[in-house]
Amino acid sequence: MAAPRKELKISGRNLWYLVGLITSDGCLSKDGRHIDITSKDSQLLISLTKELGLSNKVGVKNRGAKNQAYHIQIANKNFYDFLLSIGLTPNKSLTLKKVEVPVIYFVDFLRGLVDGDGGIQRWIHRPNRREQWNLRIASGSKSFLAWLKNEIEKNIRAKGRLYSEGKNNFRLKYGKMAAREIARRCYYESCLGLQRKTTLARDCITSYEGWTKSKTVHLN
């Protein structure tokens, strides 16, 4: 008799944040069981294992090299099958089309994407000396970013632009007011996330200098 499958005791907002992080920085092994999550920030993975009650150890990739990174590996057949059922696949970076995310948890999924292959940037615009912001998400799949762009516009009412930056290199980008609205919705108080990007998101939320109405965001 086969041994019963283990269940990961993760649900709700934390589950969908984890799905977003795996969608951006994760890899599904072809063995049908293992999921690897890689990050340049070891503290994110340490916090992740602690908050989600995982016993996985944080390992090191490319130790001592310029591209040194950290990773955890989750071995769970049920969770692997769940990821397949919502749209993820092995070698997903080029083949991903969309992910079936409940609307109520979309902002948590999106925060996972931003903490993974995304970024929040602040700079001073030299001509007018005003503070500027943008938020961006990268992917090797244009179809996935096109789907994501539509979902962000539908669920957060923020408009962005999709750019091609070379073969299998695409970027979804949002200007300052749209970036602020995405940050406000995704990086709420006490949310699970990468501390560095959480701090930037909250700085963006509280920055109003020179900001007026914009065609890129529609608030209720």
N, C-alpha and C positions, 0 to 999 in steps of 0.2 A: 504493500500500500504506500502511495506517495505521501510524503510529509505535507501537512497543511501549509499553505502559503502564509508568509508573514504580512501583516498590514502595517503601513506607516501611520502612526497616530497623528496625522497632520490634516487640518481641515480649514475651511473658511479663508480668511484673508491671507494667512501665512502660507497655505497651500498654493494659492494663486500667485503670490509673490514668488514662491519657489519655482512655479511653472514658468513665469516670465524670465527668471534668471537662467533656467535651463534652456529656454528658447533662445536666449542670446549667447550665454557663455557655457552652455552644456553640450554634452555629446552622448548620444545613445549608442552603446556598443552593439555590434552585430550579433552578440551572443544571446540577445533577447532578455537580458537580466540586469546588466550594469549601466548606471548613469554616472557620468563624470562631470563635475562642475569645476571650472578653472577660473581663477581670478588673480590679478596682479596684487590685490589687497588681501593679505592673510587675515586681517582683523574681520573682514566681512565673513569669511568662511568660519572663523572661530565663533563669531556671534551667531551665525546661521545654525551651526551644530548645537550651540547652547540653547537658543530660543526654540528650536524645533525638536529638541530632545533626541538628537542623533548621536550615536556613539562613534561615528566615523572620525578618524584622525585626519588632520590637515597635512598633506604631503607637499613636497617641493618638486617642481619641474624645472629643468635646465638650471640646476644649482650653480651659482657663481657667474652665470652669463648675463648679458644685458637684458635678455628677454626672460629672466627668471620669473616664475609664477608659482601659484599655489593651487592645490586642488583637493577635492574630496570625491570619493567614489561611493555611490549608494548601490547596493546589490539587493534588489527587490523586484521580483517578477510581477507582482500585482501592480506596483507603481509604474513599472515599465509599460505594462499593457494599458494602463490608464493613459499614459502619455501618448501612446500610439492611437488610442481611441479619440483623442481630441485634436489630432492632426500632426504631431511630431513624428519624425522618422529618423533612422540612422542616416548620416550624411545630410542632415536637414538644411544646412546652410544655403545650399543651392536649390533645394527642391521644395522648401516650405511654402505653403500657399496661405494658410490661415490657421488659427487656433480657436477651438470652440470654448469660449470663455463666458461664464455667466455675467450678465450685465452688472450685477451688484458687485462683482469682484474685478471688473475691468481695470479700475485704477490701480489695484494691487498688482495685477499682471503687468500693467504698463510701467509701474515703478521698478519691477524686476527687470524689464527690458532696458530702462534707462540706467539702472545700476550695473547692468552688464555691458552691452555694446552701445551705450548711449553716453551723453555728456551734457553738462550744464556749464555754460561759459559766460563770463562777465568781462567787459572791457570798457574803456573810455573812448568815445567817438571824438577824434581830435578836432574836427571843425567846430563842434558846438560844446565840447567838453562834458557831454552828458553820458551818464552810465547806460550801457547797452547790455542786453542779454540775448542768448539764444539757447534752445534745447534741441538736441539732435539724436537720432537713432540710426545706426548703421546695420546693414545686412547684405549678404550675398544674393538674396532673393528679391528681385524687384516686385514680384507678385505679392510677397508677404508685406512689404512696405506699402504697396498700394492698398491692400486690404486694411492695414493698420491705420493709414491716413484716413480712410473712410470711417473706421470705427472711432477714432479720436474726434473727428468732426461730428459724428452722430451722438457720441456719449458725453463729450466734454465741450462741444461746440467751439473748438479751436481749429483754425485752418493752418496747414503747413504746405511746404513744397517738397517734391521728390526730385532728387538730383542723381544723375549718373556720374560717377567719378572713376570710370574705367571698367574693364571687364569684371563682372561679378562683384562690383563694388558700388553700392547704392546708399544714399543717405536721405533721411527724412528730417527736415529742418523747420523749426518754428522760431519766429521773431519774438521780441521781448514781451508783448502783451499776451500772446498765445502761450509763450513759455511760462509766464507767471500763472496763468490759469491752470495749465497742466500741473505745475509744481504745487499750486494750492490744493488741487483735487487729489494728487497722488501722495504728497509728503505731509500727511496729516499728523497730528500729535501722537507720539508714542508708536508710530508705524515701524515695522521691521525694515531695515535698509542699510545701505552703505553710509557710514557717518559723514564722510567727506561730501558726498552728493546731497545728503539730507541737509547739511549746513548750507551749502550753496542754494538749494531749493528754497530754504526759509529766508535767506538773504534776498533772493529774487522776489519772493512774496511780499516782503516789506519795503521793496524799493519802488518809489513812485515818481522820482525826479523826471520831469519832462514827459510823463506818460499821459496820453489822451485816448479818446476812442479810436478803435482800430477795426478795419475790415476783417482782420484775422481772428477775432474772437467775438462771440455773441453771448452776452450774459443775460440771464433771466431778470 
